[in-house]
Amino acid sequence: MDHRTYNVLFLCTGNSARSILAEATLNAIGGERFRAYSAGSQPKGTVNPYALQLLESHRIATDSLRSKSWDEYVQPGAPRMDLIITVCDNAAGEMCPVWPGQPVSAHWGVEDPAAVAGTDEDRRRAFLSAYGLLRRRIELLVNLPLASLDRLAIQRNLEKIAREASVAPQS
C-alpha cells in the first residue's frame, strides 16, 4: 500500500481557469495520496468566476483557490513537486523554472474555456467541457500505482493519459 503523498503542480499561463480546475479537482478526488497546486507564468491575479461557479456546482471547495505565479514554487520552503503538468499549450512551450527535485513532467493540453466568446451558456459549456476532460485525466492519474513505477514509467503513463483521454465526455 502506497502511503506517500504526491505533490502535483498544474501550470498554465494565466492560472485563472484550467490549472485552477485541475488543482481543485485533484484535491477533491485525490484523497491523502495527492496534494495539488496550480500556478501560472503570467498569472491573471484572479480566478475566473465561471471556474468558481462550476467547481461549487460540483461541491468542490474553492475557498483556498487563487491565481499565483509559478515563482512561488521555486522559493525556499515551497513544497517539493513530484509531478508538473502543463494544461495549456503556451505554458508547455515556455521556459519553465528549474524545479527542485527534478519532478516528472507532462503536457495535458486543454482548450482555454476563458477564451470562449458568446453567451453565458456558451461559456459555461466551455468550462464544463474543460472540467470533464481534466476530471477524466485526473481520475486516471489517481488510479496509477505510482509507488511501483519508476520515473520513466510514470512519464509514459502521464503521456498515455493525455492521449487516451483527449476528448471530454459528453454530458
Phi, psi and omega per residue, in radians:
M1 nan 2.322 -3.113
D2 -1.561 2.009 -3.133
H3 -1.845 0.100 -3.125
R4 -1.348 2.568 3.016
T5 -1.744 2.221 3.140
Y6 -1.719 2.203 3.066
N7 -1.570 2.241 -3.091
V8 -2.172 2.243 3.103
L9 -1.955 2.096 3.066
F10 -1.675 2.237 -3.089
L11 -2.023 2.489 3.019
C12 -2.643 2.914 -3.106
T13 -1.135 -0.966 -3.020
G14 -1.576 -0.281 -3.104
N15 0.821 0.887 3.109
S16 -2.236 -0.272 -3.059
A17 -2.391 -1.422 -3.015
R18 -1.030 -0.886 -3.108
S19 -1.162 -0.577 3.074
I20 -1.150 -0.799 3.098
L21 -1.017 -0.747 -3.125
A22 -1.159 -0.790 3.128
E23 -0.989 -0.917 -3.082
A24 -1.126 -0.696 -3.114
T25 -1.165 -0.820 3.127
L26 -1.112 -0.693 3.095
N27 -1.114 -0.549 -3.141
A28 -1.321 -0.653 -3.039
I29 -1.944 -0.092 -3.077
G30 -1.435 -0.102 -3.137
G31 1.034 -2.613 -3.139
E32 -1.463 -0.130 3.141
R33 -1.313 -0.398 -3.052
F34 -2.290 2.525 2.963
R35 -2.275 2.067 -3.070
A36 -1.798 2.589 3.089
Y37 -2.381 2.876 3.029
S38 -2.531 2.743 3.138
A39 -2.842 2.980 3.123
G40 -2.420 2.724 3.091
S41 -1.282 -0.542 3.113
Q42 -2.404 1.222 -3.009
P43 -1.033 2.478 3.137
K44 -1.221 -0.482 -3.123
G45 1.687 -0.270 3.091
T46 -2.407 2.669 3.066
V47 -1.517 2.373 -3.136
N48 -1.044 2.267 -3.114
P49 -1.079 -0.512 3.090
Y50 -1.168 -0.630 3.087
A51 -1.123 -0.784 3.133
L52 -1.098 -0.776 3.133
Q53 -1.055 -0.773 -3.109
L54 -1.117 -0.828 3.137
L55 -1.065 -0.783 3.121
E56 -1.094 -0.636 3.118
S57 -1.167 -0.375 3.079
H58 -1.736 0.216 3.121
R59 1.009 0.725 3.080
I60 -1.859 2.272 -3.089
A61 -1.038 2.406 -3.140
T62 -2.177 -0.069 -2.991
D63 -1.086 -0.498 -3.107
S64 -1.708 0.024 -3.079
L65 -1.336 2.365 3.057
R66 -2.700 2.668 3.103
S67 -1.449 2.189 -3.050
K68 -2.525 2.843 -3.124
S69 -1.438 2.595 3.079
W70 -1.198 -0.238 3.085
D71 -1.053 -0.477 3.116
E72 -1.032 -0.490 -3.005
Y73 -1.663 0.097 3.024
V74 -1.988 0.047 3.140
Q75 -1.396 2.674 3.036
P76 -0.986 2.388 -3.139
G77 1.555 -0.143 3.110
A78 -1.240 2.649 3.085
P79 -1.052 2.471 3.089
R80 -1.436 2.194 -3.082
M81 -1.510 2.489 3.042
D82 -1.697 -0.621 -3.107
L83 -2.335 2.388 3.032
I84 -2.113 2.131 -3.110
I85 -2.178 2.057 3.046
T86 -1.477 2.442 -3.115
V87 -2.056 0.033 3.039
C88 -2.315 2.572 -3.080
D89 -1.098 -0.610 3.135
N90 -1.092 -0.836 -3.127
A91 -1.122 -0.620 -3.141
A92 -1.115 -0.535 -3.093
G93 -1.607 -0.112 -3.110
E94 -1.441 2.757 3.063
M95 -1.336 1.895 -3.104
C96 -1.443 2.764 3.016
P97 -1.099 2.896 3.015
V98 -1.449 2.035 -3.080
W99 -1.483 2.263 3.081
P100 -0.990 2.428 3.095
G101 1.436 -0.023 -3.137
Q102 0.832 1.158 3.139
P103 -1.142 2.770 3.029
V104 -1.228 2.389 -3.141
S105 -2.164 2.690 3.123
A106 -2.677 2.838 3.097
H107 -2.060 2.138 3.072
W108 -2.063 1.307 -3.089
G109 -1.017 2.333 3.111
V110 -2.396 2.317 3.103
E111 -1.058 2.524 -3.065
D112 -1.356 1.915 3.131
P113 -1.206 -0.427 3.136
A114 -1.232 -0.317 3.140
A115 -1.495 -0.121 -3.102
V116 -1.307 2.227 3.068
A117 -1.703 2.864 3.105
G118 2.236 -2.723 -3.093
T119 -1.340 2.954 3.044
D120 -1.001 -0.687 -3.142
E121 -1.129 -0.722 3.084
D122 -1.027 -0.782 -3.134
R123 -1.166 -0.759 3.111
R124 -1.064 -0.712 3.103
R125 -1.087 -0.721 3.120
A126 -1.114 -0.739 3.105
F127 -1.161 -0.691 3.110
L128 -1.126 -0.679 3.105
S129 -1.118 -0.812 3.119
A130 -1.090 -0.754 3.122
Y131 -1.082 -0.774 -3.135
G132 -1.055 -0.743 3.119
L133 -1.143 -0.818 3.128
L134 -1.122 -0.723 -3.133
R135 -1.099 -0.744 3.127
R136 -1.051 -0.784 3.128
R137 -1.143 -0.732 -3.138
I138 -1.139 -0.671 3.082
E139 -1.070 -0.667 3.075
L140 -1.177 -0.703 3.113
L141 -1.047 -0.845 -3.063
V142 -1.163 -0.300 3.116
N143 -1.649 -0.009 3.079
L144 -1.257 2.440 3.070
P145 -1.449 1.197 -2.986
L146 -0.965 -0.665 -3.088
A147 -1.099 -0.454 -3.097
S148 -1.698 0.100 -3.105
L149 -1.951 2.502 3.016
D150 -1.476 3.052 -3.088
R151 -0.955 -0.785 -3.107
L152 -1.133 -0.705 3.122
A153 -1.170 -0.660 3.084
I154 -1.106 -0.796 3.117
Q155 -0.992 -0.845 -3.132
R156 -1.091 -0.703 3.131
N157 -1.158 -0.687 3.094
L158 -1.121 -0.705 3.095
E159 -1.162 -0.675 3.111
K160 -1.111 -0.716 3.097
I161 -1.032 -0.764 3.141
A162 -1.081 -0.712 -3.130
R163 -1.252 -0.832 -3.010
E164 -1.348 -0.486 3.127
A165 -1.919 0.986 -3.048
S166 -1.695 -0.059 3.130
V167 -2.182 2.270 3.126
A168 -1.157 2.455 3.082
P169 -1.119 2.567 3.131
Q170 -1.336 2.367 3.141
S171 -1.565 nan nan
